[in-house]
């Protein structure tokens, strides 16, 4: 399955439905940590919410 990262600034966001599909999902609510992880690890899919997520795409 895919190596995924999931970002939402809301720490209560629940991404369990994605991981229940068998994907390896790493969850973040800090945009800096999300970017650092993506730069240091192979990521197949990124789920990025809100305007922070849009800004991360530009980096």
C-alpha distance matrix in Angstrom:
0.0 3.8 6.8 9.2 12.9 15.1 18.9 21.8 25.3 25.9 25.1 25.0 22.2 19.7 16.0 15.3 14.5 11.3 10.2 11.5 8.9 6.5 5.2 7.1 10.1 13.4 16.3 19.6 23.0 24.6 24.2 25.4 22.9 20.1 21.5 22.1 18.5 17.3 20.0 19.3 15.5 12.9 11.4 9.5 10.7 13.8 15.3 18.9 21.7 25.5 27.7 26.3 22.9 24.9 26.8 23.8 22.7 26.1 25.6
3.8 0.0 3.8 6.0 9.7 12.2 15.9 19.1 22.5 23.5 22.9 23.3 20.3 18.4 14.6 14.8 14.3 10.6 10.1 12.4 10.1 8.4 5.3 6.3 8.2 11.2 14.0 16.9 20.2 21.6 20.9 22.0 19.8 16.8 18.0 18.8 15.4 13.8 16.7 16.4 12.7 10.0 7.9 5.8 7.1 10.2 12.2 15.7 18.7 22.4 24.4 22.9 19.5 21.4 23.1 20.1 19.0 22.4 21.9
6.8 3.8 0.0 3.8 7.1 10.3 13.7 17.1 20.2 21.5 20.7 21.6 18.9 17.3 13.8 14.5 14.8 11.2 10.2 13.3 12.0 10.0 6.4 5.0 6.2 8.2 11.4 14.0 17.5 18.6 17.9 18.8 16.3 13.5 14.8 15.3 11.8 10.6 13.5 12.9 9.3 7.3 5.3 5.3 6.7 8.8 11.2 14.2 17.5 21.1 22.9 20.9 17.7 20.0 21.2 17.9 17.4 20.7 19.6
9.2 6.0 3.8 0.0 3.8 6.6 10.1 13.5 16.7 18.0 17.5 18.4 15.6 14.4 11.0 12.4 12.8 9.2 9.1 12.6 11.7 10.8 7.0 6.0 4.7 6.4 8.6 11.1 14.4 15.7 15.0 16.4 14.2 11.1 12.8 14.0 10.8 9.5 13.0 13.3 10.2 8.9 5.7 5.8 4.8 5.7 7.5 10.6 13.7 17.3 19.3 17.4 14.3 16.7 18.2 15.0 14.8 18.3 17.6
12.9 9.7 7.1 3.8 0.0 3.8 6.7 10.3 13.2 14.8 14.5 15.9 13.3 12.9 10.1 12.4 13.5 10.3 10.4 14.2 14.1 13.5 10.0 8.4 5.5 4.8 5.9 7.5 10.8 11.9 11.3 12.9 10.8 7.6 9.9 11.4 8.6 7.8 11.6 12.3 10.1 10.0 6.9 8.4 6.6 4.9 6.2 8.1 11.3 14.7 16.5 14.2 11.4 14.3 15.5 12.3 12.9 16.3 15.5
15.1 12.2 10.3 6.6 3.8 0.0 3.8 6.9 10.2 11.5 11.5 12.7 9.8 9.8 7.4 10.6 11.7 9.2 10.2 13.7 14.1 14.4 11.3 10.4 6.8 6.2 4.9 6.1 8.5 10.5 10.4 12.9 11.3 8.2 11.1 13.2 11.0 10.6 14.4 15.4 13.7 13.7 10.5 11.3 8.6 5.9 4.6 6.0 8.2 11.8 14.1 12.2 9.7 12.9 14.5 12.1 13.0 16.5 16.2
18.9 15.9 13.7 10.1 6.7 3.8 0.0 3.8 6.7 8.7 9.4 11.4 8.9 10.4 9.3 12.8 14.3 12.4 13.5 16.9 17.6 18.1 15.1 14.0 10.3 8.7 6.1 4.8 5.6 7.5 7.3 10.4 9.6 6.9 9.9 12.4 11.3 11.2 14.6 16.1 15.2 15.8 12.9 14.2 11.3 7.9 6.1 4.8 6.2 9.0 11.1 8.9 7.1 10.8 12.0 10.0 11.8 15.0 14.8
21.8 19.1 17.1 13.5 10.3 6.9 3.8 0.0 3.8 5.3 7.2 8.9 6.6 9.3 9.6 13.2 14.7 13.7 15.2 18.1 19.2 20.2 17.7 16.9 13.1 11.6 8.3 6.6 5.1 7.8 8.3 11.9 11.7 9.8 12.7 15.3 14.6 14.8 18.0 19.5 18.9 19.6 16.6 17.7 14.6 11.1 8.5 6.5 5.3 7.2 9.9 8.3 7.7 11.2 12.5 11.7 13.7 16.6 16.8
25.3 22.5 20.2 16.7 13.2 10.2 6.7 3.8 0.0 3.8 6.1 8.8 8.1 11.5 12.6 16.1 17.9 17.3 18.5 21.3 22.7 23.6 21.1 19.9 16.1 14.0 10.5 7.7 4.4 6.3 7.6 11.0 11.4 10.6 13.3 15.6 15.7 16.4 19.1 20.8 20.7 22.0 19.4 20.8 17.9 14.3 12.1 9.4 7.9 8.0 9.8 7.8 9.0 12.3 12.7 12.4 15.2 17.4 17.4
25.9 23.5 21.5 18.0 14.8 11.5 8.7 5.3 3.8 0.0 3.8 5.4 5.5 9.2 11.4 14.5 16.5 16.6 17.8 20.2 22.0 23.2 21.2 20.4 16.6 14.8 11.1 9.2 6.2 9.2 11.2 14.4 14.2 13.6 16.6 18.7 18.3 19.2 22.2 23.5 23.1 24.2 21.5 22.7 19.7 16.4 13.6 11.7 9.6 10.0 12.5 11.3 12.1 15.3 16.2 16.0 18.5 20.9 21.1
25.1 22.9 20.7 17.5 14.5 11.5 9.4 7.2 6.1 3.8 0.0 3.8 5.5 8.4 10.8 13.3 16.0 16.2 16.6 19.0 21.3 22.0 20.2 18.9 15.3 13.2 9.5 8.0 5.6 8.9 11.8 14.4 13.3 13.3 16.8 18.1 17.3 18.9 21.9 22.5 22.1 23.6 21.2 22.7 20.1 17.1 14.8 13.5 12.3 13.4 15.7 13.9 14.4 18.0 18.6 17.7 20.4 22.9 22.5
25.0 23.3 21.6 18.4 15.9 12.7 11.4 8.9 8.8 5.4 3.8 0.0 3.8 6.2 9.5 11.5 14.0 15.1 15.7 17.4 20.0 21.2 20.0 19.2 15.8 14.5 11.0 10.6 8.9 12.5 15.2 18.0 16.8 16.3 19.8 21.3 20.1 21.5 24.7 25.3 24.4 25.5 22.8 23.9 21.0 18.3 15.6 14.9 13.3 14.6 17.5 16.3 16.5 19.9 21.1 20.3 22.6 25.4 25.3
22.2 20.3 18.9 15.6 13.3 9.8 8.9 6.6 8.1 5.5 5.5 3.8 0.0 3.8 6.5 9.3 11.2 12.0 13.2 15.0 17.1 18.6 17.2 16.9 13.4 12.7 9.3 9.5 8.5 12.3 14.2 17.4 16.2 14.9 18.3 20.2 18.8 19.5 23.0 23.8 22.6 23.2 20.2 20.8 17.8 15.2 12.2 11.9 10.4 12.3 15.6 14.7 14.1 17.4 19.1 18.2 20.0 23.1 23.3
19.7 18.4 17.3 14.4 12.9 9.8 10.4 9.3 11.5 9.2 8.4 6.2 3.8 0.0 3.8 5.6 7.8 9.1 10.1 11.5 13.9 15.5 14.6 14.6 11.5 11.7 9.0 10.7 10.9 14.7 16.5 19.5 17.7 16.1 19.7 21.3 19.2 20.0 23.6 24.0 22.3 22.5 19.6 19.9 17.0 15.2 12.4 13.2 12.4 14.9 18.4 17.5 16.2 19.5 21.5 20.2 21.6 24.9 25.1
16.0 14.6 13.8 11.0 10.1 7.4 9.3 9.6 12.6 11.4 10.8 9.5 6.5 3.8 0.0 3.8 5.5 5.6 6.8 8.8 10.7 12.2 11.0 11.3 8.3 9.4 7.6 10.2 11.5 15.0 16.2 19.0 17.0 14.9 18.2 19.9 17.4 17.7 21.4 21.8 19.6 19.4 16.4 16.4 13.6 12.3 9.8 11.6 11.7 15.0 18.3 17.3 15.3 18.5 20.6 18.9 19.8 23.4 23.5
15.3 14.8 14.5 12.4 12.4 10.6 12.8 13.2 16.1 14.5 13.3 11.5 9.3 5.6 3.8 0.0 3.8 5.4 5.1 5.9 8.8 10.2 10.2 10.9 8.9 10.7 9.8 12.9 14.6 18.1 19.5 22.0 19.7 17.7 21.1 22.4 19.5 20.0 23.7 23.6 21.1 20.8 18.0 17.8 15.6 15.0 13.0 15.2 15.5 18.7 22.1 21.1 19.0 22.2 24.3 22.4 23.2 26.8 26.8
14.5 14.3 14.8 12.8 13.5 11.7 14.3 14.7 17.9 16.5 16.0 14.0 11.2 7.8 5.5 3.8 0.0 3.8 5.6 5.1 6.7 9.5 9.9 11.8 10.4 12.9 12.4 15.4 17.0 20.4 21.4 24.1 22.1 19.6 22.7 24.3 21.5 21.3 25.1 25.2 22.5 21.6 18.5 17.5 15.1 15.0 12.8 15.4 15.7 19.0 22.5 22.0 19.5 22.2 24.8 23.1 23.3 27.1 27.5
11.3 10.6 11.2 9.2 10.3 9.2 12.4 13.7 17.3 16.6 16.2 15.1 12.0 9.1 5.6 5.4 3.8 0.0 3.8 5.4 5.5 7.6 6.8 8.9 7.5 10.5 10.6 13.9 16.0 19.0 19.5 22.0 19.9 17.2 19.9 21.6 18.6 18.1 21.8 22.0 19.1 18.0 14.8 13.7 11.4 11.7 10.0 13.2 14.3 17.9 21.1 20.3 17.5 20.1 22.6 20.6 20.5 24.3 24.6
10.2 10.1 10.2 9.1 10.4 10.2 13.5 15.2 18.5 17.8 16.6 15.7 13.2 10.1 6.8 5.1 5.6 3.8 0.0 3.8 5.2 5.5 5.1 6.4 5.8 9.0 10.0 13.7 16.4 19.2 20.1 22.1 19.5 17.2 20.1 21.1 17.8 17.8 21.4 21.0 18.0 17.1 14.5 14.0 12.5 13.0 12.2 15.3 16.7 20.4 23.4 22.1 19.5 22.4 24.5 22.0 22.2 25.9 25.7
11.5 12.4 13.3 12.6 14.2 13.7 16.9 18.1 21.3 20.2 19.0 17.4 15.0 11.5 8.8 5.9 5.1 5.4 3.8 0.0 3.8 5.3 7.2 9.3 9.6 12.7 13.5 17.2 19.5 22.6 23.6 25.8 23.2 20.9 23.9 24.9 21.5 21.5 25.2 24.7 21.5 20.4 17.9 17.0 15.6 16.4 15.2 18.4 19.4 23.0 26.2 25.3 22.6 25.4 27.7 25.5 25.5 29.3 29.3
8.9 10.1 12.0 11.7 14.1 14.1 17.6 19.2 22.7 22.0 21.3 20.0 17.1 13.9 10.7 8.8 6.7 5.5 5.2 3.8 0.0 3.8 5.8 9.2 10.1 13.7 15.0 18.5 21.1 23.9 24.4 26.5 24.1 21.4 23.9 25.2 21.8 21.2 24.7 24.4 21.0 19.3 16.7 15.0 13.8 15.3 14.6 18.1 19.5 23.2 26.3 25.5 22.5 24.9 27.4 25.1 24.6 28.4 28.6
6.5 8.4 10.0 10.8 13.5 14.4 18.1 20.2 23.6 23.2 22.0 21.2 18.6 15.5 12.2 10.2 9.5 7.6 5.5 5.3 3.8 0.0 3.8 6.7 8.9 12.5 14.6 18.3 21.4 23.8 24.3 26.0 23.2 20.8 23.2 23.8 20.2 19.8 23.1 22.3 18.8 17.2 15.2 13.9 13.6 15.5 15.5 19.1 21.0 24.8 27.7 26.4 23.4 25.9 28.0 25.3 24.9 28.6 28.3
5.2 5.3 6.4 7.0 10.0 11.3 15.1 17.7 21.1 21.2 20.2 20.0 17.2 14.6 11.0 10.2 9.9 6.8 5.1 7.2 5.8 3.8 0.0 3.8 5.8 9.6 12.0 15.5 18.8 20.9 21.0 22.6 20.0 17.3 19.5 20.3 16.7 16.1 19.4 18.8 15.3 13.7 11.4 10.3 10.0 11.9 12.4 16.0 18.3 22.1 24.7 23.3 20.2 22.6 24.6 21.8 21.4 25.0 24.6
7.1 6.3 5.0 6.0 8.4 10.4 14.0 16.9 19.9 20.4 18.9 19.2 16.9 14.6 11.3 10.9 11.8 8.9 6.4 9.3 9.2 6.7 3.8 0.0 3.8 6.8 10.0 13.4 17.0 18.8 19.1 20.2 17.2 15.0 17.2 17.5 13.8 13.7 16.9 15.9 12.5 11.5 9.9 10.1 10.3 11.6 12.6 15.7 18.3 22.0 24.4 22.4 19.6 22.3 23.8 20.6 20.7 24.2 23.2
10.1 8.2 6.2 4.7 5.5 6.8 10.3 13.1 16.1 16.6 15.3 15.8 13.4 11.5 8.3 8.9 10.4 7.5 5.8 9.6 10.1 8.9 5.8 3.8 0.0 3.8 6.3 9.8 13.3 15.3 15.7 17.2 14.4 12.0 14.7 15.4 12.0 12.1 15.7 15.2 12.3 12.0 9.6 10.3 9.3 9.4 9.8 12.5 14.9 18.5 20.9 18.9 16.3 19.3 20.7 17.8 18.2 21.8 20.9
13.4 11.2 8.2 6.4 4.8 6.2 8.7 11.6 14.0 14.8 13.2 14.5 12.7 11.7 9.4 10.7 12.9 10.5 9.0 12.7 13.7 12.5 9.6 6.8 3.8 0.0 3.8 6.8 10.5 12.1 12.9 14.0 10.9 9.1 12.1 12.4 9.1 10.2 13.7 13.1 10.9 11.7 9.8 11.7 10.8 9.7 10.3 11.9 14.3 17.6 19.7 17.1 15.0 18.4 19.2 16.1 17.3 20.5 19.2
16.3 14.0 11.4 8.6 5.9 4.9 6.1 8.3 10.5 11.1 9.5 11.0 9.3 9.0 7.6 9.8 12.4 10.6 10.0 13.5 15.0 14.6 12.0 10.0 6.3 3.8 0.0 3.8 7.1 9.4 10.8 12.6 9.9 8.3 11.9 12.8 10.3 11.6 15.1 15.1 13.6 14.6 12.4 14.1 12.2 10.1 9.5 10.3 11.9 14.9 17.2 14.7 13.1 16.7 17.5 14.9 16.6 19.8 18.8
19.6 16.9 14.0 11.1 7.5 6.1 4.8 6.6 7.7 9.2 8.0 10.6 9.5 10.7 10.2 12.9 15.4 13.9 13.7 17.2 18.5 18.3 15.5 13.4 9.8 6.8 3.8 0.0 3.8 5.6 7.3 9.3 7.0 6.0 9.8 10.9 9.5 11.1 14.2 14.7 14.2 15.7 13.6 15.8 13.8 10.9 10.2 9.5 10.8 13.1 14.9 11.9 11.1 14.8 15.1 12.7 15.1 17.9 16.7
23.0 20.2 17.5 14.4 10.8 8.5 5.6 5.1 4.4 6.2 5.6 8.9 8.5 10.9 11.5 14.6 17.0 16.0 16.4 19.5 21.1 21.4 18.8 17.0 13.3 10.5 7.1 3.8 0.0 3.8 6.5 9.1 8.1 7.8 11.2 12.7 12.3 13.8 16.5 17.5 17.5 19.1 16.9 18.9 16.5 13.2 11.7 10.0 10.0 11.4 13.0 10.2 10.5 14.2 14.2 12.7 15.6 18.0 17.2
24.6 21.6 18.6 15.7 11.9 10.5 7.5 7.8 6.3 9.2 8.9 12.5 12.3 14.7 15.0 18.1 20.4 19.0 19.2 22.6 23.9 23.8 20.9 18.8 15.3 12.1 9.4 5.6 3.8 0.0 3.8 5.6 5.5 6.3 8.9 10.2 10.8 12.5 14.6 15.8 16.5 18.6 16.9 19.4 17.4 14.0 13.4 11.1 11.6 12.4 12.9 9.4 10.4 13.8 12.8 11.2 14.5 16.3 15.0
24.2 20.9 17.9 15.0 11.3 10.4 7.3 8.3 7.6 11.2 11.8 15.2 14.2 16.5 16.2 19.5 21.4 19.5 20.1 23.6 24.4 24.3 21.0 19.1 15.7 12.9 10.8 7.3 6.5 3.8 0.0 3.8 5.5 5.0 6.3 8.7 9.9 10.6 12.4 14.4 15.4 17.2 15.4 17.7 15.8 12.2 12.1 9.4 10.4 11.0 10.8 7.0 7.7 10.7 9.3 7.5 11.0 12.6 11.2
25.4 22.0 18.8 16.4 12.9 12.9 10.4 11.9 11.0 14.4 14.4 18.0 17.4 19.5 19.0 22.0 24.1 22.0 22.1 25.8 26.5 26.0 22.6 20.2 17.2 14.0 12.6 9.3 9.1 5.6 3.8 0.0 3.8 5.3 5.2 6.2 8.6 10.0 10.7 12.4 14.3 16.7 15.7 18.6 17.4 14.2 14.9 12.6 14.1 14.7 14.0 10.1 10.9 13.4 11.3 9.0 12.5 13.3 11.0
22.9 19.8 16.3 14.2 10.8 11.3 9.6 11.7 11.4 14.2 13.3 16.8 16.2 17.7 17.0 19.7 22.1 19.9 19.5 23.2 24.1 23.2 20.0 17.2 14.4 10.9 9.9 7.0 8.1 5.5 5.5 3.8 0.0 3.8 5.5 5.1 6.1 8.6 9.9 10.6 12.0 14.7 13.9 17.1 16.1 13.3 14.2 12.7 14.6 16.0 16.1 12.4 12.4 15.4 13.9 11.1 14.1 15.7 13.2
20.1 16.8 13.5 11.1 7.6 8.2 6.9 9.8 10.6 13.6 13.3 16.3 14.9 16.1 14.9 17.7 19.6 17.2 17.2 20.9 21.4 20.8 17.3 15.0 12.0 9.1 8.3 6.0 7.8 6.3 5.0 5.3 3.8 0.0 3.8 5.5 5.3 6.2 8.7 10.1 10.6 12.5 10.9 13.8 12.5 9.6 10.6 9.4 11.9 13.7 14.1 10.7 9.6 12.7 11.9 8.7 11.2 13.4 11.4
21.5 18.0 14.8 12.8 9.9 11.1 9.9 12.7 13.3 16.6 16.8 19.8 18.3 19.7 18.2 21.1 22.7 19.9 20.1 23.9 23.9 23.2 19.5 17.2 14.7 12.1 11.9 9.8 11.2 8.9 6.3 5.2 5.5 3.8 0.0 3.8 5.5 5.1 6.2 8.7 10.0 11.9 11.0 13.9 13.2 10.5 12.3 10.8 13.6 15.0 14.5 11.1 10.1 12.2 10.7 7.2 9.5 10.9 8.3
22.1 18.8 15.3 14.0 11.4 13.2 12.4 15.3 15.6 18.7 18.1 21.3 20.2 21.3 19.9 22.4 24.3 21.6 21.1 24.9 25.2 23.8 20.3 17.5 15.4 12.4 12.8 10.9 12.7 10.2 8.7 6.2 5.1 5.5 3.8 0.0 3.8 5.5 5.2 6.3 8.6 11.5 11.7 15.2 15.2 13.1 15.2 14.2 16.9 18.5 18.1 14.5 13.8 16.0 14.3 10.9 13.1 14.2 11.0
18.5 15.4 11.8 10.8 8.6 11.0 11.3 14.6 15.7 18.3 17.3 20.1 18.8 19.2 17.4 19.5 21.5 18.6 17.8 21.5 21.8 20.2 16.7 13.8 12.0 9.1 10.3 9.5 12.3 10.8 9.9 8.6 6.1 5.3 5.5 3.8 0.0 3.8 5.5 5.2 5.9 8.8 8.8 12.5 12.7 11.1 13.4 13.4 16.4 18.7 19.0 15.6 14.2 16.8 15.9 12.2 13.8 15.8 13.1
17.3 13.8 10.6 9.5 7.8 10.6 11.2 14.8 16.4 19.2 18.9 21.5 19.5 20.0 17.7 20.0 21.3 18.1 17.8 21.5 21.2 19.8 16.1 13.7 12.1 10.2 11.6 11.1 13.8 12.5 10.6 10.0 8.6 6.2 5.1 5.5 3.8 0.0 3.8 5.5 5.4 6.8 6.3 9.7 10.1 8.8 11.7 11.9 15.4 17.7 17.9 14.9 12.8 14.8 14.2 10.4 11.1 13.2 10.8
20.0 16.7 13.5 13.0 11.6 14.4 14.6 18.0 19.1 22.2 21.9 24.7 23.0 23.6 21.4 23.7 25.1 21.8 21.4 25.2 24.7 23.1 19.4 16.9 15.7 13.7 15.1 14.2 16.5 14.6 12.4 10.7 9.9 8.7 6.2 5.2 5.5 3.8 0.0 3.8 5.9 7.9 8.8 12.2 13.2 12.1 15.2 15.0 18.4 20.3 19.9 16.8 15.2 16.6 15.3 11.6 12.3 13.4 10.2
19.3 16.4 12.9 13.3 12.3 15.4 16.1 19.5 20.8 23.5 22.5 25.3 23.8 24.0 21.8 23.6 25.2 22.0 21.0 24.7 24.4 22.3 18.8 15.9 15.2 13.1 15.1 14.7 17.5 15.8 14.4 12.4 10.6 10.1 8.7 6.3 5.2 5.5 3.8 0.0 3.8 7.1 9.2 12.9 14.5 14.0 17.0 17.4 20.7 22.9 22.9 19.6 18.0 19.9 18.7 15.0 15.8 17.2 14.0
15.5 12.7 9.3 10.2 10.1 13.7 15.2 18.9 20.7 23.1 22.1 24.4 22.6 22.3 19.6 21.1 22.5 19.1 18.0 21.5 21.0 18.8 15.3 12.5 12.3 10.9 13.6 14.2 17.5 16.5 15.4 14.3 12.0 10.6 10.0 8.6 5.9 5.4 5.9 3.8 0.0 3.8 6.1 9.8 11.7 12.0 15.2 16.4 19.9 22.6 23.1 20.1 17.9 19.9 19.5 15.7 16.0 18.0 15.4
12.9 10.0 7.3 8.9 10.0 13.7 15.8 19.6 22.0 24.2 23.6 25.5 23.2 22.5 19.4 20.8 21.6 18.0 17.1 20.4 19.3 17.2 13.7 11.5 12.0 11.7 14.6 15.7 19.1 18.6 17.2 16.7 14.7 12.5 11.9 11.5 8.8 6.8 7.9 7.1 3.8 0.0 3.8 6.6 9.5 10.8 14.3 16.1 19.8 22.7 23.4 20.9 18.1 19.8 19.9 16.2 15.7 18.0 16.0
11.4 7.9 5.3 5.7 6.9 10.5 12.9 16.6 19.4 21.5 21.2 22.8 20.2 19.6 16.4 18.0 18.5 14.8 14.5 17.9 16.7 15.2 11.4 9.9 9.6 9.8 12.4 13.6 16.9 16.9 15.4 15.7 13.9 10.9 11.0 11.7 8.8 6.3 8.8 9.2 6.1 3.8 0.0 3.8 5.8 7.1 10.7 12.7 16.4 19.5 20.5 18.3 15.2 16.9 17.6 14.0 13.3 16.2 14.8
9.5 5.8 5.3 5.8 8.4 11.3 14.2 17.7 20.8 22.7 22.7 23.9 20.8 19.9 16.4 17.8 17.5 13.7 14.0 17.0 15.0 13.9 10.3 10.1 10.3 11.7 14.1 15.8 18.9 19.4 17.7 18.6 17.1 13.8 13.9 15.2 12.5 9.7 12.2 12.9 9.8 6.6 3.8 0.0 3.8 7.0 10.3 13.0 16.6 19.9 21.1 19.5 16.0 17.3 18.7 15.5 14.0 17.1 16.5
10.7 7.1 6.7 4.8 6.6 8.6 11.3 14.6 17.9 19.7 20.1 21.0 17.8 17.0 13.6 15.6 15.1 11.4 12.5 15.6 13.8 13.6 10.0 10.3 9.3 10.8 12.2 13.8 16.5 17.4 15.8 17.4 16.1 12.5 13.2 15.2 12.7 10.1 13.2 14.5 11.7 9.5 5.8 3.8 0.0 3.8 6.6 9.6 13.1 16.4 17.9 16.6 13.0 14.5 16.3 13.5 12.1 15.6 15.6
13.8 10.2 8.8 5.7 4.9 5.9 7.9 11.1 14.3 16.4 17.1 18.3 15.2 15.2 12.3 15.0 15.0 11.7 13.0 16.4 15.3 15.5 11.9 11.6 9.4 9.7 10.1 10.9 13.2 14.0 12.2 14.2 13.3 9.6 10.5 13.1 11.1 8.8 12.1 14.0 12.0 10.8 7.1 7.0 3.8 0.0 3.8 6.0 9.7 12.9 14.4 12.9 9.4 11.2 13.0 10.2 9.5 13.2 13.2
15.3 12.2 11.2 7.5 6.2 4.6 6.1 8.5 12.1 13.6 14.8 15.6 12.2 12.4 9.8 13.0 12.8 10.0 12.2 15.2 14.6 15.5 12.4 12.6 9.8 10.3 9.5 10.2 11.7 13.4 12.1 14.9 14.2 10.6 12.3 15.2 13.4 11.7 15.2 17.0 15.2 14.3 10.7 10.3 6.6 3.8 0.0 3.8 6.6 10.2 12.5 11.6 8.1 10.4 12.8 10.9 10.6 14.3 15.0
18.9 15.7 14.2 10.6 8.1 6.0 4.8 6.5 9.4 11.7 13.5 14.9 11.9 13.2 11.6 15.2 15.4 13.2 15.3 18.4 18.1 19.1 16.0 15.7 12.5 11.9 10.3 9.5 10.0 11.1 9.4 12.6 12.7 9.4 10.8 14.2 13.4 11.9 15.0 17.4 16.4 16.1 12.7 13.0 9.6 6.0 3.8 0.0 3.8 6.9 8.8 7.8 4.4 7.2 9.5 8.0 8.5 12.0 12.9
21.7 18.7 17.5 13.7 11.3 8.2 6.2 5.3 7.9 9.6 12.3 13.3 10.4 12.4 11.7 15.5 15.7 14.3 16.7 19.4 19.5 21.0 18.3 18.3 14.9 14.3 11.9 10.8 10.0 11.6 10.4 14.1 14.6 11.9 13.6 16.9 16.4 15.4 18.4 20.7 19.9 19.8 16.4 16.6 13.1 9.7 6.6 3.8 0.0 3.8 6.9 7.0 4.9 7.4 10.0 9.9 10.8 13.8 15.2
25.5 22.4 21.1 17.3 14.7 11.8 9.0 7.2 8.0 10.0 13.4 14.6 12.3 14.9 15.0 18.7 19.0 17.9 20.4 23.0 23.2 24.8 22.1 22.0 18.5 17.6 14.9 13.1 11.4 12.4 11.0 14.7 16.0 13.7 15.0 18.5 18.7 17.7 20.3 22.9 22.6 22.7 19.5 19.9 16.4 12.9 10.2 6.9 3.8 0.0 3.8 5.4 5.3 6.6 8.9 10.2 11.4 13.6 15.3
27.7 24.4 22.9 19.3 16.5 14.1 11.1 9.9 9.8 12.5 15.7 17.5 15.6 18.4 18.3 22.1 22.5 21.1 23.4 26.2 26.3 27.7 24.7 24.4 20.9 19.7 17.2 14.9 13.0 12.9 10.8 14.0 16.1 14.1 14.5 18.1 19.0 17.9 19.9 22.9 23.1 23.4 20.5 21.1 17.9 14.4 12.5 8.8 6.9 3.8 0.0 3.8 5.3 5.0 6.2 8.7 10.1 11.3 13.3
26.3 22.9 20.9 17.4 14.2 12.2 8.9 8.3 7.8 11.3 13.9 16.3 14.7 17.5 17.3 21.1 22.0 20.3 22.1 25.3 25.5 26.4 23.3 22.4 18.9 17.1 14.7 11.9 10.2 9.4 7.0 10.1 12.4 10.7 11.1 14.5 15.6 14.9 16.8 19.6 20.1 20.9 18.3 19.5 16.6 12.9 11.6 7.8 7.0 5.4 3.8 0.0 3.8 5.4 5.1 6.3 8.9 10.3 11.2
22.9 19.5 17.7 14.3 11.4 9.7 7.1 7.7 9.0 12.1 14.4 16.5 14.1 16.2 15.3 19.0 19.5 17.5 19.5 22.6 22.5 23.4 20.2 19.6 16.3 15.0 13.1 11.1 10.5 10.4 7.7 10.9 12.4 9.6 10.1 13.8 14.2 12.8 15.2 18.0 17.9 18.1 15.2 16.0 13.0 9.4 8.1 4.4 4.9 5.3 5.3 3.8 0.0 3.8 5.4 5.1 6.6 9.2 10.4
24.9 21.4 20.0 16.7 14.3 12.9 10.8 11.2 12.3 15.3 18.0 19.9 17.4 19.5 18.5 22.2 22.2 20.1 22.4 25.4 24.9 25.9 22.6 22.3 19.3 18.4 16.7 14.8 14.2 13.8 10.7 13.4 15.4 12.7 12.2 16.0 16.8 14.8 16.6 19.9 19.9 19.8 16.9 17.3 14.5 11.2 10.4 7.2 7.4 6.6 5.0 5.4 3.8 0.0 3.8 5.4 5.4 7.2 9.6
26.8 23.1 21.2 18.2 15.5 14.5 12.0 12.5 12.7 16.2 18.6 21.1 19.1 21.5 20.6 24.3 24.8 22.6 24.5 27.7 27.4 28.0 24.6 23.8 20.7 19.2 17.5 15.1 14.2 12.8 9.3 11.3 13.9 11.9 10.7 14.3 15.9 14.2 15.3 18.7 19.5 19.9 17.6 18.7 16.3 13.0 12.8 9.5 10.0 8.9 6.2 5.1 5.4 3.8 0.0 3.8 5.4 5.5 7.2
23.8 20.1 17.9 15.0 12.3 12.1 10.0 11.7 12.4 16.0 17.7 20.3 18.2 20.2 18.9 22.4 23.1 20.6 22.0 25.5 25.1 25.3 21.8 20.6 17.8 16.1 14.9 12.7 12.7 11.2 7.5 9.0 11.1 8.7 7.2 10.9 12.2 10.4 11.6 15.0 15.7 16.2 14.0 15.5 13.5 10.2 10.9 8.0 9.9 10.2 8.7 6.3 5.1 5.4 3.8 0.0 3.8 5.3 5.4
22.7 19.0 17.4 14.8 12.9 13.0 11.8 13.7 15.2 18.5 20.4 22.6 20.0 21.6 19.8 23.2 23.3 20.5 22.2 25.5 24.6 24.9 21.4 20.7 18.2 17.3 16.6 15.1 15.6 14.5 11.0 12.5 14.1 11.2 9.5 13.1 13.8 11.1 12.3 15.8 16.0 15.7 13.3 14.0 12.1 9.5 10.6 8.5 10.8 11.4 10.1 8.9 6.6 5.4 5.4 3.8 0.0 3.8 5.5
26.1 22.4 20.7 18.3 16.3 16.5 15.0 16.6 17.4 20.9 22.9 25.4 23.1 24.9 23.4 26.8 27.1 24.3 25.9 29.3 28.4 28.6 25.0 24.2 21.8 20.5 19.8 17.9 18.0 16.3 12.6 13.3 15.7 13.4 10.9 14.2 15.8 13.2 13.4 17.2 18.0 18.0 16.2 17.1 15.6 13.2 14.3 12.0 13.8 13.6 11.3 10.3 9.2 7.2 5.5 5.3 3.8 0.0 3.8
25.6 21.9 19.6 17.6 15.5 16.2 14.8 16.8 17.4 21.1 22.5 25.3 23.3 25.1 23.5 26.8 27.5 24.6 25.7 29.3 28.6 28.3 24.6 23.2 20.9 19.2 18.8 16.7 17.2 15.0 11.2 11.0 13.2 11.4 8.3 11.0 13.1 10.8 10.2 14.0 15.4 16.0 14.8 16.5 15.6 13.2 15.0 12.9 15.2 15.3 13.3 11.2 10.4 9.6 7.2 5.4 5.5 3.8 0.0
